């Protein structure tokens, strides 16, 4: 991490929701999800929040040697968003505790606030992380 990574850092990201980010597309193999409304899936919303936080921090870490991974979410999903709407995700880095970063997030679809809460990410050494994944795969064999 660079010394320039400081609390108070803010970022805003906009993304137009395509149909393939709606509930039926989250798990296409699920017959139950295939009959759900075609609105932004909570899982894809969480991914959009992660993407925004990654874009926020990458200039302040040794990317791609260092990366961040999501480790906790405390968010709500307040309102449905149909495809075609533009989501604006605003994040603010509220706390740095060693390699843990806590963000306040807020998302809006131009009509309603669709989410608010916190998201925690951990700064990792990508090579060490990938070695742990490799070891886990080897142990599973």
C-alpha positions in Angstrom: 0.0 0.0 0.0 1.1 3.5 -0.7 1.2 6.2 1.9 -1.3 8.1 -0.2 -4.1 5.6 0.7 -5.9 7.6 3.3 -9.3 7.7 4.9 -11.7 10.2 3.4 -10.9 9.0 -0.2 -14.1 9.1 -2.3 -15.1 7.7 -5.7 -18.2 7.6 -7.8 -18.8 5.0 -10.5 -21.7 4.8 -13.0 -22.9 1.6 -14.7 -25.9 1.0 -17.0 -27.6 -2.2 -16.0 -27.9 -4.7 -18.9 -30.4 -7.5 -18.9 -27.7 -10.1 -18.1 -27.3 -8.6 -14.6 -30.8 -9.4 -13.6 -32.0 -12.1 -11.2 -32.6 -14.9 -13.8 -29.0 -14.5 -15.0 -27.4 -14.8 -11.6 -27.7 -18.6 -11.6 -29.1 -19.7 -15.0 -29.2 -23.3 -13.8 -31.7 -22.5 -11.1 -35.3 -23.0 -12.3 -36.6 -21.0 -9.4 -34.5 -17.9 -10.5 -35.7 -18.2 -14.0 -39.2 -17.1 -13.0 -38.0 -14.2 -10.8 -38.4 -10.6 -11.9 -35.9 -9.2 -14.4 -34.4 -6.6 -12.0 -30.8 -6.0 -10.8 -29.8 -9.1 -8.8 -28.5 -8.4 -5.3 -25.4 -10.6 -6.1 -24.6 -8.4 -9.1 -25.2 -5.3 -7.1 -22.6 -6.5 -4.6 -20.2 -7.2 -7.4 -20.7 -3.6 -8.7 -19.9 -2.3 -5.2 -16.7 -4.4 -5.2 -15.8 -3.2 -8.6 -16.2 0.5 -7.4 -14.0 -0.1 -4.4 -11.4 -1.8 -6.5 -11.4 1.2 -8.9 -11.1 3.5 -5.8 -8.1 1.8 -4.3 -6.0 0.6 -7.2 -4.2 3.9 -7.8 -3.1 3.7 -4.1 -1.7 0.2 -4.0 1.0 -1.6 -5.9 -1.4 -3.0 -8.5 -1.3 -5.7 -9.7 1.2 -7.1 -7.2 -1.2 -6.0 -4.5 -4.9 -6.4 -4.9 -8.0 -6.2 -2.7 -10.5 -8.9 -1.9 -13.9 -8.4 -0.4 -14.3 -10.0 3.1 -17.5 -8.4 4.6 -20.7 -6.7 3.5 -23.3 -5.0 5.6 -25.6 -3.6 3.0 -29.3 -3.5 2.1 -31.1 -3.7 -1.2 -33.9 -1.2 -0.9 -35.5 -0.9 -4.3 -35.7 -2.9 -7.6 -33.8 -1.6 -10.7 -34.9 -2.7 -14.2 -32.4 -3.1 -17.0 -31.4 0.1 -18.8 -31.2 2.2 -15.6 -27.8 3.7 -14.7 -26.6 2.9 -11.2 -24.4 5.4 -9.5 -22.3 3.9 -6.7 -20.6 6.3 -4.3 -17.9 5.0 -1.9 -15.9 6.6 0.9 -13.0 5.0 2.6 -13.9 5.4 6.2 -11.3 3.3 8.1 -7.9 1.7 7.5 -6.9 -1.0 10.0 -3.6 -2.4 8.8 -4.5 -4.1 5.5 -8.3 -3.9 6.1 -10.2 -1.1 4.4 -13.8 -0.2 5.4 -15.9 1.7 2.9 -19.3 3.4 3.3 -21.3 2.8 0.2 -24.4 4.3 -1.3 -26.0 3.3 -4.6 -28.8 5.1 -6.5 -30.6 4.2 -9.8 -31.6 7.8 -10.7 -35.0 7.3 -9.1 -34.4 5.7 -5.8 -31.6 4.9 -3.3 -31.1 1.2 -3.9 -28.4 0.4 -1.3 -26.5 1.8 1.6 -24.1 0.2 4.0 -20.5 -0.8 4.5 -18.0 -3.1 2.7 -14.7 -4.3 4.0 -11.8 -5.3 1.7 -8.4 -6.8 2.5 -5.3 -5.8 0.7 -3.5 -9.0 -0.4 -0.2 -9.9 -2.0 -1.6 -11.6 -5.2 1.3 -14.1 -5.5 0.9 -15.3 -1.9 -2.8 -15.5 -2.3 -2.6 -17.5 -5.5 -0.2 -19.9 -3.8 -2.7 -20.5 -1.0 -5.4 -21.2 -3.6 -3.0 -23.6 -5.4 -2.2 -25.4 -2.2 -5.9 -25.7 -1.4 -6.5 -27.2 -4.8 -3.6 -29.7 -4.4 -4.9 -30.7 -0.9 -8.4 -31.4 -2.4 -6.9 -33.9 -4.8 
